[in-house]
């Protein structure tokens, strides 16, 4: 798909990386602050069209430049890029963007207040100043199409109410969430001799099932005449291999998907795993159990999750020191570790081992923002709630992986807590969609809740 925002109001508008015909006027895309915070390189995603940045956006970015969160990093990177572009040129003129196909950029300083916007929306908010800039450009360039681009749905609605074209920024957004890769296939009416072959020899060829193109590490539930078997496609042997159900850290998988998830996490040939599923399917518990089972293969097990402050209030709003501020957000990870620990009796050496690993920092539970700048070598790195990450954040995490590192992302793509992300644009969905054909990657969608009958009832009916 294209890398620019996809027009929702005019089907003739071009997508990113699709060159605009020379016979048409180049469009002007007006970018909101939310787009910059989502991807600082967004200005290079609109082919040969021009980009306008309202001065209010720069003011808002100034408020985001301090901090350790990814949005702070994006703000700083964008400010540096604008500074580089404007070294020898005036930002009020159209400056050519070197990474685009002839597109130019300018900062819109004149945001003279529109009486029409004041009458419609009331107070002179930053969003209204940004809309003013777009309206001004529309009046200044009547022959060109001016498009407001924002991750903020409400701002897009306001723009459309003013008869402005408005659209989402769609770089990293997948087309159809309903067809997102599940990592598994259930096949019925499988020939009995094929199932018997898997039980007797442990392997068979994809051709035995009439398959010719199988994705690496894809999982199968094979049902025959009164019998069934679990299997996966091994990209190293090019064979379909039988899987057996067995406990890991005394956690017994309760369904086929959990068997697949534990296999993917404990498979040394797989370096990147994604687990998708609703609350109660066991994503985090399985990831942690699998990591603990392989603890001798890694120098450290790192559990992290992005912090999404409640009611969008900054952590500084909360009382206490840094450790006390982040503790409530890390508690679900501690709960899963305690659950595994309690599978053992107090007399078992494993019972005390987990506490010793925490004290020795062999197991580290931390906010995701704290890993910025680190190189992750010989680490099993579990990222919980990955649906609250942008595609750029996911890429940043994976690019930090050194030798001997395994990364596991878990999350529910329908439970988004971060503004400006949705089921199609979050980093977990993007990763699943883009990397499914690689031999060192495995994915499984967990569908059946196993937390409790009460939790299942809530997921199904509420």
ChimeraX attribute file (.defattr): number of C-alpha atoms within 10 A of each C-alpha:
attribute: neighborCount
match mode: 1-to-1
recipient: residues
	/A:1	14
	/A:2	17
	/A:3	19
	/A:4	25
	/A:5	26
	/A:6	21
	/A:7	20
	/A:8	12
	/A:9	13
	/A:10	11
	/A:11	9
	/A:12	8
	/A:13	15
	/A:14	20
	/A:15	20
	/A:16	21
	/A:17	17
	/A:18	15
	/A:19	13
	/A:20	18
	/A:21	9
	/A:22	7
	/A:23	6
	/A:24	9
	/A:25	12
	/A:26	18
	/A:27	21
	/A:28	23
	/A:29	26
	/A:30	26
	/A:31	23
	/A:32	26
	/A:33	23
	/A:34	20
	/A:35	21
	/A:36	25
	/A:37	24
	/A:38	24
	/A:39	24
	/A:40	22
	/A:41	16
	/A:42	20
	/A:43	26
	/A:44	24
	/A:45	24
	/A:46	28
	/A:47	24
	/A:48	21
	/A:49	23
	/A:50	24
	/A:51	27
	/A:52	24
	/A:53	23
	/A:54	24
	/A:55	18
	/A:56	21
	/A:57	20
	/A:58	19
	/A:59	12
	/A:60	15
	/A:61	22
	/A:62	14
	/A:63	11
	/A:64	18
	/A:65	18
	/A:66	13
	/A:67	12
	/A:68	13
	/A:69	17
	/A:70	22
	/A:71	22
	/A:72	17
	/A:73	19
	/A:74	22
	/A:75	25
	/A:76	19
	/A:77	18
	/A:78	21
	/A:79	18
	/A:80	13
	/A:81	13
	/A:82	15
	/A:83	12
	/A:84	11
	/A:85	17
	/A:86	15
	/A:87	9
	/A:88	8
	/A:89	12
	/A:90	12
	/A:91	18
	/A:92	14
	/A:93	13
	/A:94	16
	/A:95	18
	/A:96	18
	/A:97	17
	/A:98	11
	/A:99	12
	/A:100	17
	/A:101	18
	/A:102	14
	/A:103	23
	/A:104	22
	/A:105	24
	/A:106	21
	/A:107	22
	/A:108	21
	/A:109	13
	/A:110	14
	/A:111	19
	/A:112	11
	/A:113	15
	/A:114	16
	/A:115	10
	/A:116	11
	/A:117	20
	/A:118	14
	/A:119	9
	/A:120	11
	/A:121	11
	/A:122	11
	/A:123	10
	/A:124	12
	/A:125	11
	/A:126	13
	/A:127	18
	/A:128	22
	/A:129	21
	/A:130	25
	/A:131	26
	/A:132	24
	/A:133	27
	/A:134	27
	/A:135	23
	/A:136	18
	/A:137	22
	/A:138	17
	/A:139	12
	/A:140	10
	/A:141	13
	/A:142	9
	/A:143	12
	/A:144	15
	/A:145	16
	/A:146	25
	/A:147	28
	/A:148	27
	/A:149	26
	/A:150	25
	/A:151	25
	/A:152	19
	/A:153	14
	/A:154	11
	/A:155	20
	/A:156	22
	/A:157	15
	/A:158	18
	/A:159	26
	/A:160	16
	/A:161	13
	/A:162	15
	/A:163	10
	/A:164	20
	/A:165	21
	/A:166	27
	/A:167	26
	/A:168	20
	/A:169	28
	/A:170	25
	/A:171	22
	/A:172	23
	/A:173	24
	/A:174	20
	/A:175	13
	/A:176	9
	/A:177	16
	/A:178	8
	/A:179	9
	/A:180	15
	/A:181	15
	/A:182	19
	/A:183	25
	/A:184	21
	/A:185	12
	/A:186	10
	/A:187	13
	/A:188	12
	/A:189	12
	/A:190	16
	/A:191	14
	/A:192	15
	/A:193	11
	/A:194	17
	/A:195	24
	/A:196	15
	/A:197	14
	/A:198	20
	/A:199	16
	/A:200	10
	/A:201	11
	/A:202	15
	/A:203	21
	/A:204	20
	/A:205	17
	/A:206	16
	/A:207	11
	/A:208	15
	/A:209	14
	/A:210	8
	/A:211	9
	/A:212	9
	/A:213	8
	/A:214	16
	/A:215	17
	/A:216	21
	/A:217	30
	/A:218	25
	/A:219	32
	/A:220	23
	/A:221	17
	/A:222	20
	/A:223	18
	/A:224	17
	/A:225	11
	/A:226	7
	/A:227	12
	/A:228	18
	/A:229	17
	/A:230	22
	/A:231	26
	/A:232	25
	/A:233	22
	/A:234	19
	/A:235	17
	/A:236	11
	/A:237	10
	/A:238	13
	/A:239	17
	/A:240	26
	/A:241	22
	/A:242	21
	/A:243	20
	/A:244	13
	/A:245	16
	/A:246	13
	/A:247	14
	/A:248	20
	/A:249	18
	/A:250	14
	/A:251	16
	/A:252	14
	/A:253	19
	/A:254	15
	/A:255	15
	/A:256	20
	/A:257	23
	/A:258	24
	/A:259	23
	/A:260	29
	/A:261	28
	/A:262	25
	/A:263	22
	/A:264	29
	/A:265	29
	/A:266	19
	/A:267	16
	/A:268	13
	/A:269	17
	/A:270	18
	/A:271	20
	/A:272	22
	/A:273	22
	/A:274	27
	/A:275	31
	/A:276	28
	/A:277	20
	/A:278	19
	/A:279	21
	/A:280	18
	/A:281	26
	/A:282	24
	/A:283	27
	/A:284	25
	/A:285	19
	/A:286	25
	/A:287	30
	/A:288	25
	/A:289	24
	/A:290	23
	/A:291	29
	/A:292	22
	/A:293	15
	/A:294	17
	/A:295	17
	/A:296	9
	/A:297	16
	/A:298	18
	/A:299	16
	/A:300	23
	/A:301	26
	/A:302	22
	/A:303	24
	/A:304	23
	/A:305	23
	/A:306	22
	/A:307	21
	/A:308	17
	/A:309	16
	/A:310	11
	/A:311	7
	/A:312	10
	/A:313	10
	/A:314	11
	/A:315	15
	/A:316	11
	/A:317	9
	/A:318	14
	/A:319	9
	/A:320	11
	/A:321	9
	/A:322	11
	/A:323	9
	/A:324	11
	/A:325	15
	/A:326	17
	/A:327	14
	/A:328	10
	/A:329	18
	/A:330	19
	/A:331	12
	/A:332	15
	/A:333	18
	/A:334	13
	/A:335	12
	/A:336	18
	/A:337	19
	/A:338	14
	/A:339	13
	/A:340	21
	/A:341	21
	/A:342	13
	/A:343	14
	/A:344	15
	/A:345	11
	/A:346	11
	/A:347	8
	/A:348	11
	/A:349	10
	/A:350	17
	/A:351	17
	/A:352	14
	/A:353	12
	/A:354	18
	/A:355	16
	/A:356	13
	/A:357	15
	/A:358	13
	/A:359	11
	/A:360	11
	/A:361	14
	/A:362	18
	/A:363	21
	/A:364	16
	/A:365	19
	/A:366	20
	/A:367	19
	/A:368	19
	/A:369	15
	/A:370	12
	/A:371	15
	/A:372	14
	/A:373	10
	/A:374	10
	/A:375	14
	/A:376	22
	/A:377	17
	/A:378	17
	/A:379	23
	/A:380	31
	/A:381	27
	/A:382	24
	/A:383	25
	/A:384	25
	/A:385	24
	/A:386	28
	/A:387	31
	/A:388	29
	/A:389	24
	/A:390	27
	/A:391	22
	/A:392	18
	/A:393	20
	/A:394	20
	/A:395	13
	/A:396	14
	/A:397	19
	/A:398	15
	/A:399	11
	/A:400	15
	/A:401	20
	/A:402	13
	/A:403	10
	/A:404	15
	/A:405	21
	/A:406	27
	/A:407	23
	/A:408	26
	/A:409	27
	/A:410	25
	/A:411	24
	/A:412	23
	/A:413	23
	/A:414	16
	/A:415	15
	/A:416	19
	/A:417	18
	/A:418	17
	/A:419	13
	/A:420	20
	/A:421	20
	/A:422	20
	/A:423	20
	/A:424	21
	/A:425	25
	/A:426	27
	/A:427	26
	/A:428	27
	/A:429	29
	/A:430	23
	/A:431	18
	/A:432	24
	/A:433	19
	/A:434	12
	/A:435	14
	/A:436	19
	/A:437	15
	/A:438	14
	/A:439	18
	/A:440	20
	/A:441	21
	/A:442	30
	/A:443	28
	/A:444	26
	/A:445	24
	/A:446	25
	/A:447	17
	/A:448	19
	/A:449	21
	/A:450	17
	/A:451	12
	/A:452	10
	/A:453	9
	/A:454	10
	/A:455	14
	/A:456	18
	/A:457	11
	/A:458	10
	/A:459	13
	/A:460	8
	/A:461	6
	/A:462	6
